Amino acid sequence: MRKIIVDDTTQWLKTIDSMDSVITSLPDAEETNMDFKEWRRWFVDCIVQIMQKTENYCIFYQTDRKKNGSVKSKSFLVNYAAEKAGMDMKWHKIVLRRKVGTVDLFRPGYTHLICFSKNGKSGKATPDVIDKGKMIYKNAMGLDACKFACDFVKANSNTKTIFDPFCGQGSIVAMAEMFGFDAVGVEILPEYAEKSRKLVIPK
């Protein structure tokens, strides 16, 4: 079953007590109309809230940003939030966004896929560097990364429902449904929410 909720995630999180497992990607500062300092506080606080309400695994797919000649590290912010929330990192994968040797002036050519849990295990050994796979839409989570995350949760927990509090156009909820999970997505834009309800991942 797939359920998509049209809401501001910050407000929606206040209405729920717990989530089973979470796979998500929080938006960049420019997608929120916040300046960087305001966004940084919001980003960390939101991840802390998500982690505090998650029973099994939290997996975040986050790409660092290049800004004014420096790199803004989202992986650092995710780990900082995890320390505040009392969650342990179980693994950290590098997901290739570009072919090796390719230059990207605006974002690093890789994304972080990072897994946290209070009590969960790290599972069997898996590659530290993976390809993103096909993207259903611009800036989506690559389907190979979606599959990797869902496969890990299925193999290492009794999770019934995967939550994506920032589901965009639905890559995670659609993949989770393919793996036999119930899936709950939250999206503030009604047009994206509708796409998320209808998305079918080609086999």
C-alpha positions in Angstrom: 0.0 0.0 0.0 1.2 3.5 -0.9 0.0 6.6 0.9 1.1 10.1 -0.1 0.3 13.0 2.3 0.3 16.6 1.1 1.8 18.6 4.0 4.8 20.5 5.3 7.0 17.8 6.7 8.0 20.0 9.7 4.4 20.2 10.7 3.6 16.6 9.9 6.3 15.3 12.1 4.6 16.9 15.1 1.5 14.8 14.5 3.1 11.4 14.6 4.6 9.3 17.4 6.8 6.9 15.5 7.9 5.6 12.1 9.1 2.1 11.2 12.1 2.8 9.0 12.9 6.0 7.0 14.6 6.5 3.7 14.7 10.1 2.5 16.6 13.1 1.1 16.2 16.5 2.7 16.0 19.5 0.3 18.8 22.0 -0.3 18.7 25.6 1.1 17.6 27.1 -2.2 14.6 24.7 -2.3 13.4 26.0 1.0 13.8 29.8 0.5 16.0 30.0 3.6 19.5 31.5 3.9 22.2 29.0 4.6 22.4 29.5 8.3 18.7 29.2 8.8 18.6 26.2 6.5 21.5 24.5 8.5 19.6 24.8 11.8 16.4 23.6 10.1 18.2 20.6 8.4 19.8 19.4 11.7 16.6 19.9 13.8 14.5 18.0 11.2 16.9 15.1 11.1 17.0 14.9 14.9 13.2 14.8 14.9 13.1 12.1 12.3 15.7 10.0 14.1 13.9 10.3 17.5 10.7 9.0 16.0 12.2 6.1 14.0 12.1 2.5 15.4 14.5 0.7 13.0 16.7 2.4 10.4 17.1 5.9 9.1 18.8 6.2 5.7 19.7 9.6 4.2 20.7 10.3 0.6 22.4 13.7 0.6 24.7 15.5 -1.8 27.2 18.1 -0.6 27.0 21.6 -2.1 29.7 23.8 -3.6 29.1 27.4 -2.7 31.4 30.5 -3.0 34.5 28.4 -3.5 33.9 26.0 -0.6 32.1 22.7 0.0 29.1 22.6 2.4 29.1 19.1 3.8 25.7 17.6 4.4 27.3 14.3 5.5 28.8 16.3 8.4 25.4 17.8 9.3 23.7 14.4 9.2 26.3 12.9 11.5 26.1 16.0 13.8 22.3 15.4 14.0 22.8 11.7 14.7 25.0 12.5 17.7 22.3 14.8 19.1 19.7 12.2 18.5 21.7 9.3 20.0 21.8 7.2 16.9 24.8 5.2 15.7 26.0 5.1 12.1 25.8 1.6 10.7 27.3 2.3 7.3 28.3 5.1 4.9 28.3 4.5 1.1 29.5 6.8 -1.6 27.1 6.9 -4.6 28.6 8.0 -7.9 26.6 10.7 -9.6 29.2 11.1 -12.4 31.6 8.8 -14.1 35.1 8.7 -12.5 37.2 11.5 -13.8 34.2 13.8 -14.6 34.2 17.4 -13.4 31.1 19.0 -11.9 31.3 22.7 -11.2 28.2 22.9 -9.0 28.0 19.7 -7.0 30.5 17.0 -6.1 30.2 14.0 -8.4 29.2 11.8 -5.6 26.3 11.5 -3.0 26.3 10.2 0.5 24.1 7.3 1.4 24.3 7.0 5.2 22.4 4.6 7.5 21.7 5.1 11.2 20.0 3.1 13.9 19.6 2.9 17.7 19.7 -0.9 17.9 19.9 -2.3 14.4 22.9 -4.2 12.9 25.1 -3.2 10.1 24.3 -6.3 8.1 26.6 -8.2 5.8 29.6 -6.5 4.1 28.6 -4.6 1.0 30.5 -2.3 -1.4 31.5 1.1 -0.1 31.1 2.7 -3.6 27.9 2.2 -5.7 26.4 3.7 -8.8 23.3 5.8 -8.5 21.4 4.1 -11.3 18.7 5.6 -13.5 17.0 8.8 -12.2 13.2 9.0 -12.7 13.4 12.8 -12.6 16.0 15.6 -12.2 17.6 15.5 -8.7 15.8 12.2 -7.8 17.4 9.5 -5.8 19.0 7.1 -8.2 17.1 3.8 -8.5 20.1 1.6 -7.8 20.6 3.6 -4.5 16.9 3.2 -3.7 17.1 -0.5 -4.3 20.2 -0.8 -2.2 18.5 1.0 0.7 15.3 -1.0 0.5 17.1 -4.3 0.2 19.2 -3.5 3.3 16.1 -2.6 5.4 14.3 -5.8 4.2 17.2 -8.0 5.0 18.0 -6.6 8.4 14.8 -5.7 10.1 11.1 -6.5 10.6 10.1 -3.2 9.0 6.6 -3.2 7.6 6.4 0.4 6.5 9.0 2.7 4.9 8.5 6.4 5.4 9.9 9.1 3.1 9.1 12.5 4.7 10.4 14.3 1.6 9.2 12.1 -1.1 9.3 14.4 -4.1 8.0 12.6 -7.1 8.2 9.2 -5.4 11.3 7.1 -6.2 11.6 5.7 -2.7 7.9 5.0 -2.1 7.6 3.3 -5.5 10.7 1.2 -4.9 9.6 0.3 -1.3 6.2 -0.9 -2.7 8.1 -3.1 -5.2 9.9 -4.7 -2.2 6.6 -5.5 -0.5 6.7 -2.7 2.1 3.8 -0.4 2.8 5.1 3.1 1.9 4.2 6.5 3.3 5.4 9.7 1.6 5.0 13.3 2.6 5.3 16.1 -0.1 4.5 19.8 0.2 3.8 20.3 -3.5 0.5 18.8 -4.6 1.7 18.3 -8.2 4.7 16.3 -7.0 2.5 14.4 -4.6 0.2 13.4 -7.5 3.2 12.1 -9.5 4.4 10.2 -6.4 1.0 8.5 -6.2 1.2 7.3 -9.8 4.9 6.6 -10.3 5.7 3.1 -11.5 9.3 1.9 -11.7 10.0 0.0 -14.9 11.2 -3.5 -14.3 
